[in-house]
Amino acid sequence: MISYTAVVDVDNSDRSIAPGSTAIVTLPTARRDDVVRVPNAALAFKPSADIIKASGQDPVKLDAGDGADAGSESSGYVWKYAAGKFVPIAVEVGASDERWTEVTGGGVEPGDELVTQASLPRR
């Protein structure tokens, strides 16, 4: 999110706005209807080696050849947890805001449950 300081002149003839008041104004820059979107936390998540080991699975190697270009800002991975295993899904992404990112390609479908965090139990 980018923040700017601005002075806005509004009609306050009814004195409903106190002098010196502050406000948050959101200016939409893009809008997409009928798209699949994922929480940004799902795109940021990657299970640690300890988490993978604790799940009993072999280390997961992410291959750029499966649809995600590791050097591209418009691609990445999200993870499902299925049958006791973490499963990476390559995705192409589009517009985003502070909470959500549009998925423009890859194996994510509406309603898919994605991992946003995982931890080991304390001993």
N, C-alpha and C positions, 0 to 999 in steps of 0.2 A: 504494500500500500504506500502511496506517495502522499505526503501532506504539504499543503501550502498555506501560508497565512494570507488572508484576503480581507478587505474591508468591503462590506456589502451595504448598500443603501436600500432600505425598505420603508414602505409607508407605515408609520407608527402613530397615526393620528389619534387612535384610540388609547394610546399609552399602555398597550398590553405587553410591550417588550421593555424591560428595564434598561436604562442607559448602561453601557459597558457590558451588556450580556454577550456571551459566547454561544456559538452554535456549531454543530457538525453538519456539513453539507456533503452529500454524496452525489457525484456527477457520474452517471453511467457512461462507460466508454464502449461497451459492447454488450449485446444481448443475443442469446441463442435460445430458441424454443425447441422443445422436443429433442433434447440431447441427453446422452448418458453423462453423468457427472460423478466424480469421486471426491471424497474429502482429501484435502491437501495432505493430511496426516497419513493417508494410505500411500501416497506417492513418496513421502519421506521415509516410510518404514522400510527397514531391511533387517531380517532376523540376524542376530549375532551368531557367531560360531557356537557359543555355549547353548543358545536356544535351539539351534539345529541339532546339536549333539543330544540334548535332553529329549528331543522329540524322537530320537532313535533313527534318524534318517542320515544318509550320507551327505557330505557337504554339497551345497547347491552351486553349480557353476552357471553364471549368467552369460549367455552367448549372444553377441551383437547380431549374429546371423539369423536370429529368430524373430526379427521385426523391430527390435529396439536398437537404435544407433546410440551407443554409449556416449558419443560426443555431441549429440543433438539435444538442444533445450526443449525440443518438441516431442521427446520420447522418454520413456522410463519404464519402471516396473511397479506393479502392485502385487500383493500377495494374498492368496486364499489359504485357508487352513482346512484341508479336506482329508478325511480318513487318517487323522493324526499326523499329517505331514504339511509342511509349508510349501506351497506351489507358486512359483513366480509366473506372472502374466505380463508379457510385453504389451505396452500401450503407446499410442501416439496421442498427444494432448494438444488442446487448443486454448481457448479463452479461460482465464481464471480470475478469481478474486482472492480475498484474504482467507476464505474457508473452502472453496470448491474449485475443481478444475474439470473442464470439459474433456471427454475422451472422444477423439475423432477416429481412432482405429485401434484394433487389438481385440483381445478375447474377453472383454468385460461386457456383461449384459445387464440390463436394468434388473435390479433386485439382487444382484450378486452381493454376498457378504465378504468384505475385504478386511484384512488385518490392518489395524492402525497402531497397535502396540502389543508387546508380549514381554513377559518377565518370568524369571524362575522363582519358585517359592523360596522363602527364607528358610534357612536351616537352623 
